[in-house]
Amino acid sequence: MRIFVFSCILSIMFVPLDVLADDTSNPSQKVYTFGLIQQDVESNPIEDSVSINVEVLFPTKLESIPWSPRPVIGATINTDNDTSQLYGGVAWQYDFSDKFYTEIFLGGSIHDGEEDPDTVPAGGRKTHRAYGCPVNFRESLSFGWRLSSEYSLLAIVTHMSNANLCDSNDGLTNAGLRVSRTF
């Protein structure tokens, strides 16, 4: 199933289109992003594995307003039976120059990780993270480099936690590299 999802995402990202973007910062265009994420980059990693990240940044309806947020949906699919996430929210982009920019994301995440710290670890693991709630907050910070009018390379750090709204709040911090294509 994961190979099928991965193949579909790649085919969508690299299909030639008649109309391509002139500017990746244009808020009226859709952006597809794909990348590899190192899971659990904190000082004492429990989920030391790699995840596949896919994301869609939708056009904003408020493009006349500076720094208007853009809707985002995405998924981080773990390759080693650790925590995977489906998320949504909004992103703001700030351009440092024609080539370099940053993006801030704020939203929510549904995960398949454990909520209770007393749950017996699965898969022969000695420990696991306990996220406390089935739905958590998710935020990320990306730094992007526009390689062309269509493609960008992004370094990203993400964090998921429940802000101590539930009993357990181990949180999860990931980091990685992504490629985006603007349509």
N, C-alpha and C positions, 0 to 999 in steps of 0.2 A: 504494500500500500504506500509506504513512504517513497519508494522508487517511482511509483506512478505520479504522486503529488510533485516530486522533484522534477520529473520529466515535463509535466504540464506547465509548471512555473517557468522552466527554461524555454520551452517552446513559445510561451506568451511573450517573454522578454526579448527574444531575438527574432521574432517574425518581422520581416521588412514591411513598412507601412508607407503609403503614398505621402502622408502628411506627417512630418517630423518636427520636433520642437526646435525653435531658434534659440531658446533660452531656458535653461533648467530651473531658473528661479521664477518663471512665469506661473503665477498662482492659478491660472485658468487651465492648466494642463495636468494630466494624471501622471504619476510617477510610480513605477514598479521597482521594488528593491529586493535583492537576493544576497544572502551572505552566510558566512560561517561564524559562529559565536562560541567562544570558550565559556563553558558553564562554570559558575561558582568561582570567581576569581578573587575571593576574599582570602585573608591570611591563613585560614584553616579550612581549605575546601573539602566538602563532603561529596559533592556531585561534580567530580573532576572529569568532565566529558565534553563532547562537542555537540552543538545544536545547529540546525539549519534554520535560518530566519528568512521569512518572506513577508513583504509588506506592500500595501497600496496606499499612496498618498493621493487623496482626491482633490479635484479643483475646489477652490473656495467660491462661495457666492458673494463674498464681501471684498472682492479684490480692490475696490476703491479705497478701502481703509488700510492704512499702513499697519504692518504686522498682524494682519487678519489671520486667524487660525484656520488650518486646513484639516478636515476629517481624515483619520487614519484607521485602517484595520490591518491586523497582521497576526502571524503565528511564529512561535519559536518551537521547533520540533526536535526533541532530543534524540540522539542516535544511540544512546546506551541505556534506555529505560529509566532515565532520570526525569526530572520535571519538565513537562512541555507546557506551553501557554498559548492561549488565544487572547488577543487584546484589541482594544479600540480606544480612541481618544482623539485629541487634537494636537497638531504640531505647529510651531512657529519657526520661521526661518529668517535668519539675519545674514545678509551678504557683507563680507569683509571687503571683497573686490569682485571682479568679474569671474575669477577662478575659485575663490575660497569662501566658504560659508559655514555657519553653524545651524543646527536644528535642535529645538527643545520639544520633547513630547511629554504630555501629561494625560493619563487615562486610567483605565481599569484593565484587569487581567483575570481570566478564569484559568485555573491550572489543574493538572492531574497529580500533583504531589500530595504528600501526606499533610493532614491538618493537625493531627494529634501526636504529641511527642511520645506517647506510650504505645503507639502502633508498632507491632513487630516489623522490623525492616524486611523488605522483600528482596528477592534475587541474591541471597547470600550476603547482603551488606551488613556491616556491623552497626551503622548508624544511618540516620536520614534527617533531612531538614523537616521541620514542622512549621507550616505556614499559618496555622490557626483558623483561617477563613477560606472558604472555597473561592471567593472573589477578593482580590487584593488591588491596591493601587499599583500603578506602574509608571515609571518615568524613565526618560533616556536623554542622553546628550550625544549628539553626533557632530563631527567635524568633517566637512566635505571638500573635495577637490574636483572641480569640473574638468574632466578630461576632454570633452567635446560638447557640442550643443545637445547631444543625446545622453551621454554617459557621465556618471560621477563615481568617484571612489570615496567611501565614507568609513571613518573609524567611529565606533559606537561603544558606549557604556550604558547598560540598562540596570534598573533596580526594581524589584517587586517586593512589596511588603504590605502589611495591613495597618501600619501606623499605630500599633498597640491597641487596636479596636477589638482584638480577640486575645484569648489567653496566651497562645504561642505566637511568636513573631520572629522566626529565624531570618526571614528575608532571603533574597537571592540576587546576587550581583553578577552580571555577565559582561563580557567585552568581546569585540570582534571587528571584522572587516566586511563591508558590504559593497555591492555594485548596484547602482540605480540606473534606470533608463526612463527618460521622459518621453511621453507621447503627446 
